[in-house]
Structures are given as structure tokens and as C-alpha cells.
Amino acid sequence: MNLIINGENKNFPSPLNIEQLLARLKLKPKSVVVELNRKILTADKYVDIQLDDGDTLEIVQFVGGG
């Protein structure tokens, strides 16, 4: 399955949900915001949302500092 993540084409095996994608990318669900096809998702839905070939995602990671 081809996904566009932050403007880059990436291939993954399917089926795949948002939570599984984040695990493959080594990202913690609580430290990111995910936008799927121009809709912002809530973290509690990551396990329920299955990705489809051609989906576009923007993933923003929170970074602490000070």
C-alpha cells in the first residue's frame, strides 16, 4: 500500500491502521498529531482507522524543550 506521509511516498504492507503505522515509524501515539486526508484525528481512534492505498497523512511530533 502506498501512503503519502508528510509529502513523501512510502510503501507499507496492508492491512494497516494508524496505531500500527505509528509503531512502524517508531512514534508514540501520545506524542503526535495525525491528519488523515485533511482531517485531524484523535488518538483514541488510531486503532480503529484502517488506512487505504493512496491516503495522505501529515504527522506532527511534539518536541519538548525550554
ChimeraX attribute file (.defattr): number of C-alpha atoms within 10 A of each C-alpha:
attribute: neighborCount
match mode: 1-to-1
recipient: residues
	/A:1	14
	/A:2	16
	/A:3	18
	/A:4	17
	/A:5	16
	/A:6	13
	/A:7	10
	/A:8	10
	/A:9	11
	/A:10	12
	/A:11	12
	/A:12	12
	/A:13	9
	/A:14	12
	/A:15	11
	/A:16	15
	/A:17	16
	/A:18	21
	/A:19	20
	/A:20	17
	/A:21	18
	/A:22	16
	/A:23	11
	/A:24	10
	/A:25	9
	/A:26	9
	/A:27	15
	/A:28	11
	/A:29	19
	/A:30	11
	/A:31	12
	/A:32	15
	/A:33	16
	/A:34	20
	/A:35	17
	/A:36	18
	/A:37	12
	/A:38	10
	/A:39	10
	/A:40	13
	/A:41	14
	/A:42	12
	/A:43	15
	/A:44	10
	/A:45	11
	/A:46	17
	/A:47	13
	/A:48	10
	/A:49	13
	/A:50	14
	/A:51	20
	/A:52	14
	/A:53	14
	/A:54	14
	/A:55	13
	/A:56	19
	/A:57	21
	/A:58	18
	/A:59	15
	/A:60	12
	/A:61	14
	/A:62	10
	/A:63	7
	/A:64	6
	/A:65	4
	/A:66	2
